[in-house]
Amino acid sequence: MTTAGERHGSGASPVRPYVLTGGRAATRHGLTVDTLLRATPDGPPLRADAAPQTRALLRLHRGGILTIAESAAYLGLPVSVVMVLAEDLITSDHLHQHAASQFAEINPTLLQEVLDGLERV
Amino acid sequence: MALNESDPGDPDPAGTGPGPGRVEYLSATVDRIAKILVVGAFGTGKTTLVGAVSEIRALHTEETMSEASTGVDDLAGLDHKTTTTVALDFGRITLNDQLVLYLFGTPGQRRFWDMWAGLAQGVAGVLVLVDARRLTDSFEVLGQLEEHGLEPFAVAVNQFPDSPDHPPEALRAALDLLPETPLVYCDARDRASTINALKVLIRHALARATSPTSLTAPGRSQLP
């Protein structure tokens, strides 16, 4: 059922989402929920006053490549908040978009490749 | 001064999300990604379907947004407006070393499209999950697809034990589907059955992409 496993998102947090984001929205780097992010190798140190959520997001991505939606689920944060935190980390050169970040152009070759892949699943 | 980011006092990213477990990262060899949206009214089985085919533990997130919000630039006013929650399920299937398919499962109501703008961009196709016991619940989803011009899509009828035995023609008529829109029966709990529904969708997308004459489909009618 759709209800199985559903959880309350940010509502239960003692820190309201807009406190983490300063009321800002993600607008600078064209991020979407499915943008793939990875940590910049040897990035600069984080600001001392970085929020624990920002720290957790960076540490999560130091482990490998994930979409913003996946990061939000792992961190238990709203996607819109993770987008803002991710933008800050991109601006500060801690995170960057993975090369495959833009979804492949939909064309017959790609669709055939998807179909072939599904046949082997 | 920078704090040590591996400070054990920091929250554990893998432990604060929906359920503990290791983080399942994308392979670094992947250089292309494709996505399929799975939309369906509440209770049609989206979470089950995504979970049945995903190679990673299917993840679930919810977004709290203002009903009056336009886009994502209104978070500061949350306290003063009616808020709503929209769920997103997602899973992943590695198709080959370079190509990964993401499945995003969403309720597909009007408020979804306001919130997840961008998610619909560049989709390989949309699988509409339908519960034949409650067909009218799916009208809004289909209406929203039409309103947003989101194509191609295929309809998958999730078979519950007490589902009525409607023939496909009756379901097509009830849902006002175009003749070329595929309709497939499936069991969202079953991996092979669900993969089959995805293949039906992608074959349809492929047929559309390789047949220029089918690209200008007439608009459907009579949906609320």
Contacts between the chains, C-beta under 8 A, distances in Angstrom:
chain1	res1	chain2	res2	distance
A	1	B	43	6.2
A	1	B	45	7.3
A	1	B	47	7.2
A	1	B	48	7.0
A	2	B	42	5.8
A	2	B	43	5.3
A	2	B	44	7.1
A	2	B	45	6.9
A	2	B	46	5.7
A	2	B	47	5.0
A	2	B	48	7.7
A	2	B	87	7.6
A	2	B	107	7.9
A	3	B	43	7.3
A	4	B	47	6.2
A	4	B	48	7.7
A	5	B	18	7.0
A	5	B	19	7.8
A	5	B	47	6.7
A	5	B	60	5.7
A	6	B	47	7.9
A	6	B	60	6.5
A	6	B	62	7.2
A	6	B	87	6.4
A	7	B	18	5.5
A	7	B	60	7.0
A	7	B	62	7.0
A	8	B	62	7.2
A	9	B	61	6.7
A	9	B	62	3.9
A	9	B	63	6.6
A	9	B	64	5.8
A	9	B	85	6.9
A	10	B	64	5.6
A	11	B	64	6.1
A	16	B	78	7.1
A	16	B	79	7.7
A	17	B	64	7.4
A	17	B	75	5.9
A	17	B	78	7.1
A	18	B	75	4.7
A	18	B	76	4.9
A	18	B	78	6.3
A	21	B	75	6.2
A	23	B	75	6.2
A	23	B	76	3.3
A	24	B	75	7.9
A	25	B	71	7.3
A	25	B	72	4.7
A	25	B	73	3.9
A	25	B	74	7.6
A	25	B	75	6.5
A	26	B	72	6.5
A	27	B	73	7.2
A	32	B	118	3.5
A	32	B	119	6.5
A	32	B	121	7.2
A	33	B	88	7.2
A	33	B	104	7.8
A	33	B	116	6.1
A	33	B	118	6.7
A	33	B	119	5.4
A	34	B	33	7.7
A	34	B	35	6.3
A	34	B	102	6.3
A	34	B	104	7.2
A	34	B	118	7.6
A	34	B	119	6.3
A	36	B	26	6.7
A	36	B	33	7.1
A	45	B	2	3.1
A	45	B	5	8.0
A	46	B	2	5.6
A	46	B	3	7.0
A	46	B	5	6.2
A	47	B	2	7.1
A	48	B	1	5.1
A	48	B	2	5.9
A	48	B	3	5.8
A	50	B	3	7.7
A	52	B	10	5.8
A	52	B	11	5.8
A	53	B	11	7.8
A	55	B	3	7.6
A	55	B	5	5.8
A	55	B	7	7.9
A	55	B	10	5.4
A	56	B	10	6.1
A	56	B	11	5.2
A	56	B	12	7.9
A	56	B	13	4.7
A	56	B	16	7.2
A	57	B	13	7.5
A	58	B	5	6.5
A	59	B	5	5.7
A	59	B	6	7.2
A	59	B	10	7.0
A	59	B	13	5.8
A	60	B	13	4.0
A	60	B	14	7.7
A	60	B	23	6.5
A	62	B	5	8.0
A	63	B	23	5.8
A	63	B	25	6.0
A	64	B	23	7.4
A	64	B	25	2.8
A	64	B	26	6.6
A	64	B	28	7.4
A	65	B	25	5.7
A	65	B	26	4.2
A	65	B	27	8.0
A	65	B	28	6.6
A	65	B	30	7.6
A	66	B	23	7.3
A	66	B	25	6.2
A	66	B	26	6.5
A	67	B	26	8.0
A	67	B	90	7.6
A	67	B	102	7.0
A	69	B	59	7.5
A	69	B	61	6.4
A	69	B	88	6.2
A	69	B	90	5.6
A	69	B	104	7.4
A	70	B	59	6.0
A	70	B	90	7.0
A	72	B	61	5.0
A	73	B	17	5.3
A	73	B	18	5.8
A	73	B	59	3.8
A	73	B	60	6.4
A	73	B	61	4.4
A	73	B	90	7.7
A	74	B	13	5.6
A	74	B	14	6.1
A	74	B	16	7.7
A	74	B	17	3.9
A	74	B	23	5.8
A	74	B	59	7.4
A	75	B	13	5.8
A	75	B	16	6.0
A	75	B	17	5.7
A	76	B	16	4.8
A	76	B	17	4.7
A	76	B	18	6.6
A	78	B	61	7.6
A	78	B	62	7.6
A	78	B	63	5.1
A	78	B	64	6.2
A	79	B	61	6.1
A	79	B	63	5.5
A	79	B	88	7.2
A	80	B	63	6.3
A	80	B	65	7.4
A	80	B	72	5.2
A	80	B	75	6.3
A	81	B	75	7.9
A	83	B	72	7.4
A	98	B	26	7.7
A	99	B	31	6.1
A	100	B	30	5.5
A	100	B	31	4.8
A	100	B	32	5.7
A	100	B	33	5.4
A	102	B	122	8.0
A	103	B	33	5.7
A	103	B	34	6.7
A	103	B	35	6.1
A	103	B	121	7.4
A	103	B	122	4.0
A	104	B	32	4.1
A	104	B	33	6.4
A	104	B	34	5.9
A	104	B	99	7.7
A	104	B	122	7.7
A	105	B	122	7.5
A	106	B	34	7.8
A	106	B	122	6.3
A	106	B	123	7.7
A	106	B	124	5.8
A	106	B	205	7.6
A	106	B	209	7.1
A	107	B	209	6.6
A	108	B	206	6.1
A	108	B	209	4.7
A	108	B	210	5.0
A	110	B	32	7.3
A	110	B	34	6.4
A	110	B	99	8.0
A	110	B	124	7.4
A	111	B	124	6.3
A	111	B	202	5.8
A	111	B	205	5.3
A	111	B	206	4.3
A	111	B	209	5.8
A	112	B	206	6.3
A	113	B	95	6.9
A	113	B	96	7.4
A	113	B	99	5.8
A	114	B	34	5.3
A	114	B	95	6.1
A	114	B	99	7.2
A	114	B	101	6.2
A	114	B	124	5.9
A	114	B	202	5.3
A	115	B	199	6.4
A	115	B	202	4.7
A	115	B	203	6.5
A	115	B	206	6.4
A	116	B	95	7.6
A	117	B	93	7.4
A	117	B	94	8.0
A	117	B	95	2.6
A	117	B	96	5.7
A	117	B	99	6.4
A	117	B	101	6.9
A	118	B	93	7.6
A	118	B	95	7.1
A	118	B	101	7.8
A	118	B	195	5.8
A	118	B	198	5.7
A	118	B	199	5.1
A	118	B	202	6.6
A	119	B	199	7.1
A	120	B	95	7.8
A	121	B	53	7.7
A	121	B	93	6.3
A	121	B	95	7.8
A	121	B	195	5.4
